């Protein structure tokens, strides 16, 4: 599924719902917001979490809250809320090493048409 998307990562500290440092998020916002390739494109927001808590439901709860936090930050940065309606909470279900992150996905086929 991921191969059809351009993916931007925002890392989180384990167990944190809010970002301690917005540097990476601001870089992502700048990359997406300043590019004509991504203008008016839907962004899928996918949260992941591997917490020190005991269960998968705890991880899903944290990952959902992270995704919502990122969505709110994007809206506050001027992104159209109508393009930010797909939010997924995957908990610790990730093949990547860093399970504490939020991914922003933009479909590549919509990008390729503009090249």
Legacy VTK file of the C-alpha trace (Angstrom):
# vtk DataFile Version 3.0
C-alpha trace
ASCII
DATASET POLYDATA
POINTS 115 float
0.000 0.000 0.000
2.755 2.473 0.955
4.512 2.245 -2.430
1.759 4.240 -4.134
2.278 7.157 -1.762
4.851 9.838 -1.164
5.461 9.496 2.585
6.567 12.200 5.005
7.471 11.086 8.560
7.110 12.974 11.814
8.863 11.135 14.673
7.567 11.094 18.244
9.168 10.160 21.550
7.782 6.920 23.042
4.554 7.494 25.011
4.282 11.149 23.889
1.083 12.310 22.233
2.321 15.852 21.618
5.583 16.740 19.889
8.398 17.985 22.120
10.130 19.427 19.073
8.344 20.711 15.973
11.487 20.903 13.789
10.733 17.837 11.655
7.030 18.685 11.422
7.858 22.217 10.287
10.193 20.810 7.596
7.405 18.523 6.373
4.875 21.360 6.387
7.299 23.519 4.428
7.995 20.740 1.894
4.319 20.037 1.308
3.004 23.578 1.620
5.567 25.187 -0.684
5.257 22.631 -3.487
2.865 22.940 -6.402
3.016 19.130 -6.659
1.040 18.780 -3.434
-1.308 21.729 -3.826
-4.927 20.682 -3.278
-3.965 17.015 -2.714
-5.562 14.877 -0.049
-3.210 13.968 2.799
-3.770 10.694 4.664
-2.563 10.901 8.260
-1.437 7.614 9.821
-0.385 7.417 13.453
1.817 4.696 14.966
2.844 4.046 18.557
4.791 1.471 20.505
4.285 2.549 24.069
5.519 1.178 27.346
1.893 0.446 28.167
0.694 -3.118 28.163
-1.667 -3.473 25.241
-2.391 -2.900 21.603
-5.404 -0.711 22.481
-3.105 1.645 24.412
-0.887 1.919 21.333
-3.894 2.583 19.089
-5.157 5.287 21.454
-1.763 7.026 21.471
-1.391 6.706 17.686
-4.859 8.195 17.093
-4.149 11.145 19.359
-0.826 11.746 17.590
-2.545 11.751 14.194
-5.196 14.185 15.433
-2.468 16.415 16.908
-0.665 16.516 13.547
-3.936 17.184 11.682
-4.695 20.129 13.981
-1.175 21.469 13.464
-1.595 21.231 9.670
-4.934 23.081 9.841
-3.387 25.778 12.052
-0.622 26.084 9.432
-3.155 26.858 6.704
-3.903 23.438 5.202
-7.451 22.835 3.976
-9.301 20.657 6.548
-11.342 19.084 3.729
-8.114 17.499 2.428
-7.260 16.064 5.866
-10.235 13.787 6.514
-8.527 10.368 6.415
-6.951 9.574 9.765
-5.743 6.088 10.684
-4.520 4.760 14.023
-2.305 1.738 13.487
-0.863 1.336 16.962
2.302 -0.750 16.743
1.398 -2.369 13.392
4.358 -1.202 11.345
7.206 -2.959 9.587
9.495 0.028 10.108
11.869 0.232 13.041
10.501 3.532 14.381
6.998 2.693 15.533
6.616 6.094 17.233
5.691 8.377 14.375
2.982 9.882 12.212
3.148 9.428 8.439
1.626 11.876 5.991
0.765 10.104 2.732
0.069 11.762 -0.620
-0.823 9.542 -3.554
2.015 9.384 -6.109
-0.241 8.983 -9.141
-1.687 12.444 -8.516
1.853 13.815 -8.247
3.102 12.083 -11.415
0.381 13.676 -13.540
1.871 17.094 -12.836
5.425 16.223 -13.942
LINES 1 116
115 0 1 2 3 4 5 6 7 8 9 10 11 12 13 14 15 16 17 18 19 20 21 22 23 24 25 26 27 28 29 30 31 32 33 34 35 36 37 38 39 40 41 42 43 44 45 46 47 48 49 50 51 52 53 54 55 56 57 58 59 60 61 62 63 64 65 66 67 68 69 70 71 72 73 74 75 76 77 78 79 80 81 82 83 84 85 86 87 88 89 90 91 92 93 94 95 96 97 98 99 100 101 102 103 104 105 106 107 108 109 110 111 112 113 114
